[in-house]
Amino acid sequence: MSTTVVHLVRHGKVHNPGNILYGRLPGYRLARSGREMAAGVAGYLGGADIAYLAASSLQRAQETVAPLAEATGLTVRTDDRLIEAANDFEGAAVGAHTFRRPGSWRKLRDPRRPSWGEPYLEIAHRMLGAVYTAVQEADGRVAVMVSHQLPIVTVRRYLEGRRLWHDPRRRQCAVASVTSLTFVDGVVRDIGYAEPVAHIAAVDDPDAGVDVEQLAPPAAPMSAPVASDPTSSASAPTGSGRPGEGG
């Protein structure tokens, strides 16, 4: 019997003084607090028997995985199946006015697909491909992959057999959180969640703007992995993120 654990890590806090929905845009680095989070996650996972490291190509993901790569001596595989979800509002300054413009209404017509971004099912399928690659590469050991909020939440919901569209305010995926998938002989048997660096405030660098990623309240600090959020059945409109949420 082979037990393999795949840790899905959300990147740390991003420096975003313009309050931009950055999505897949290049050049969005970690804030100072985000770098502290990355170091903390490396300390949290550094004692595990890690055999495989991967991250999306976006700068914030690469910077988050870097301390763990240094600690383990492993080479990071860049895998864009882990990349942020596509979003038609990418590059827009975030605010309520963004979604009240008549030009935005057509994009918001179907929150279940969603109409303003990459379909949930496509996100789930590409993330599953990345996860099962990790299971094969780390067979019997541990894999760590750095991704983004919506892709992590989507693949978790898929594996738990829950509907993919959801209320983003009820997501359990804070910055630098760890969603852990345990596979036994290639079959997922357990899903856990932890916030090992919840004591580090998710704040931008001095004189920067509001934290776009934290439009929804962050989850409370946890001392141990917890089960799925039973309140996740809310049906408020959502999307590839919420339209105005970065991840």
ABEGO torsion letter per residue (X at the ends): XBBBBBBBBBBBBBBBAAGBBAEABBGBBBBAAAAAAAAAAAAAAAABBBABBBBBABAAAAAAAAAAAAAAGBBBBBBAAABBBBBAABGBBBEAAAAABAAAAAAAABAAOBAABBBAAAAAAAAAAAAAAAAAAABGBBBBBBBBAAAAAAAAAAAAGBBABBBAAABBBBBGBBBBBBBBGGBBABBBBBBAAAABBBBBBBGBBBBAAAABBBBBBBABBBBBBAAAABABBBBBEBAABBX
